[in-house]
């Protein structure tokens, strides 16, 4: 018997935050791609809120483009996490997660980080349901626990970003 239209996703984890992240990613993107051990891409399409948009999402899927984008994102993720670990950041701290996500979105979209830390804290605060003060405190705490503990937040994030860009082979347009 063939099951058509059935989508199943199983995630085993020890905390609810991982499940919430997967759910928010699915809501945000509308589609999640998972690659199995054979290199086959499996797509999970979110049709919970708007069933009419599902057909458009499915027809917009381009496996070659998706595979390339997924690999680029995976490499970017690896570079960011590697640099954060090299500086001694604790990946379980919400401040580190805020720094990671800010850098990931900035580098992925090739747009600069907000010009002020206040802008960064306001943006991430909305995303995580934190106040400006909570975001600021969490980021500062993560930095003080790292080897960059004597740097101001903006300088520390710029230092991390610069090292990631060197790993990725980005060139300064002024050079």
C-alpha positions as CSV (number, residue, x, y, z in Angstrom):
1,X,0.0,0.0,0.0
2,X,1.3,3.4,-0.9
3,X,0.8,6.4,1.4
4,X,0.3,9.5,-0.7
5,X,0.2,12.9,0.9
6,X,1.4,11.6,4.2
7,X,4.3,13.5,5.7
8,X,6.0,12.3,8.9
9,X,8.7,14.0,10.8
10,X,10.3,12.4,13.9
11,X,12.6,14.3,16.1
12,X,14.1,12.9,19.2
13,X,15.5,15.4,21.6
14,X,15.9,16.2,25.3
15,X,14.4,19.6,25.3
16,X,11.4,21.5,23.9
17,X,13.5,24.3,22.5
18,X,14.8,22.2,19.6
19,X,11.2,21.2,18.7
20,X,10.2,24.9,18.9
21,X,13.1,25.9,16.6
22,X,12.1,23.3,14.0
23,X,8.5,24.4,14.2
24,X,9.4,28.1,13.8
25,X,11.8,27.3,10.9
26,X,9.0,25.4,9.2
27,X,6.6,28.2,9.7
28,X,9.1,30.8,8.5
29,X,10.4,29.0,5.4
30,X,7.3,26.9,4.6
31,X,9.6,24.1,3.5
32,X,12.3,22.1,5.3
33,X,14.8,19.9,3.4
34,X,16.5,16.9,4.9
35,X,19.2,14.9,3.2
36,X,19.4,11.2,4.1
37,X,22.6,9.1,4.2
38,X,22.3,8.4,0.5
39,X,22.1,12.0,-0.5
40,X,18.4,12.0,-1.3
41,X,16.6,15.2,-0.4
42,X,13.3,14.9,1.4
43,X,11.0,17.9,1.6
44,X,8.6,18.7,4.4
45,X,6.1,21.4,3.3
46,X,4.0,23.3,5.9
47,X,0.4,23.4,4.9
48,X,-1.0,24.1,8.4
49,X,-2.0,27.7,7.9
50,X,-2.6,28.1,4.2
51,X,-3.4,24.9,2.3
52,X,-3.7,26.9,-1.0
53,X,-0.1,27.9,-0.9
54,X,1.2,24.3,-0.6
55,X,1.0,23.6,-4.4
56,X,3.0,26.8,-5.1
57,X,5.6,25.8,-2.6
58,X,6.0,22.4,-4.0
59,X,6.3,23.5,-7.6
60,X,8.8,26.2,-6.6
61,X,11.2,23.5,-5.2
62,X,14.3,23.2,-7.4
63,X,16.3,20.2,-6.1
64,X,19.6,21.3,-7.6
65,X,19.3,24.8,-6.2
66,X,18.0,23.5,-2.9
67,X,21.0,21.1,-2.6
68,X,23.5,23.9,-3.4
69,X,21.9,26.3,-0.9
70,X,21.7,23.7,1.8
71,X,25.4,22.9,1.4
72,X,26.3,26.5,1.5
73,X,24.3,27.1,4.6
74,X,25.7,24.0,6.2
75,X,29.3,25.2,5.5
76,X,28.4,28.7,6.8
77,X,27.0,27.2,10.0
78,X,30.1,25.0,10.4
79,X,32.4,28.1,10.0
80,X,30.5,30.2,12.5
81,X,30.2,27.5,15.1
82,X,33.9,26.6,14.7
83,X,35.0,30.2,15.2
84,X,32.7,30.6,18.2
85,X,34.2,27.5,19.8
86,X,37.7,28.6,19.0
87,X,37.0,31.8,21.1
88,X,35.6,29.6,23.8
89,X,31.9,30.4,23.5
90,X,29.5,28.1,25.3
91,X,27.0,27.1,22.6
92,X,24.3,26.4,25.2
93,X,24.0,30.0,26.3
94,X,21.2,32.1,24.8
95,X,23.7,35.0,24.3
96,X,25.8,32.7,22.1
97,X,22.7,31.6,20.2
98,X,21.9,35.3,19.6
99,X,25.4,36.0,18.3
100,X,25.3,32.9,16.1
101,X,22.0,33.7,14.6
102,X,22.8,37.3,14.0
103,X,26.1,36.4,12.2
104,X,24.4,33.6,10.3
105,X,21.6,35.8,8.9
106,X,24.0,38.7,8.2
107,X,26.5,36.5,6.3
108,X,23.9,34.4,4.5
109,X,22.1,37.4,3.2
110,X,25.4,39.4,2.7
111,X,24.0,42.3,4.6
112,X,25.8,44.2,7.4
113,X,24.9,43.7,11.0
114,X,22.9,46.5,12.5
115,X,25.1,49.6,13.0
116,X,24.5,49.7,16.7
117,X,24.2,47.0,19.3
118,X,20.9,48.5,20.3
119,X,19.6,47.6,16.8
120,X,20.9,44.0,17.2
121,X,19.4,43.6,20.6
122,X,16.0,44.9,19.5
123,X,15.9,42.6,16.5
124,X,17.0,39.5,18.4
125,X,14.7,40.4,21.3
126,X,11.7,40.3,19.1
127,X,12.8,37.0,17.6
128,X,13.4,35.3,20.9
129,X,10.7,37.1,22.9
130,X,13.3,38.9,25.0
131,X,13.4,42.5,26.1
132,X,16.2,44.7,24.9
133,X,17.8,44.5,28.3
134,X,17.6,40.7,28.4
135,X,19.2,40.4,25.0
136,X,22.0,42.8,25.9
137,X,22.6,40.9,29.2
138,X,22.6,37.5,27.6
139,X,25.1,38.6,24.8
140,X,27.4,40.3,27.3
141,X,27.3,37.3,29.6
142,X,28.2,34.9,26.7
143,X,31.1,37.2,25.7
144,X,32.4,37.4,29.3
145,X,32.5,33.6,29.4
146,X,34.6,33.5,26.2
147,X,38.2,34.4,25.6
148,X,37.0,37.8,24.3
149,X,35.9,38.7,27.8
150,X,37.8,42.0,27.9
151,X,36.2,43.3,24.7
152,X,33.1,45.3,24.3
153,X,30.2,43.5,22.7
154,X,30.4,45.3,19.3
155,X,34.1,44.8,19.0
156,X,33.8,41.1,20.0
157,X,31.2,40.5,17.4
158,X,33.2,42.3,14.7
159,X,36.3,40.2,15.6
160,X,34.3,37.0,15.3
161,X,32.7,38.2,12.0
162,X,36.1,39.1,10.6
163,X,37.5,35.7,11.4
164,X,34.5,33.9,9.8
165,X,34.8,36.0,6.7
166,X,38.5,35.1,6.4
167,X,37.5,31.4,6.6
168,X,34.9,31.9,4.0
169,X,37.3,33.7,1.7
170,X,35.4,37.0,1.7
171,X,37.5,40.0,0.6
172,X,37.2,43.5,1.9
173,X,36.0,45.7,-1.0
174,X,38.4,48.4,0.1
175,X,41.4,46.2,-0.5
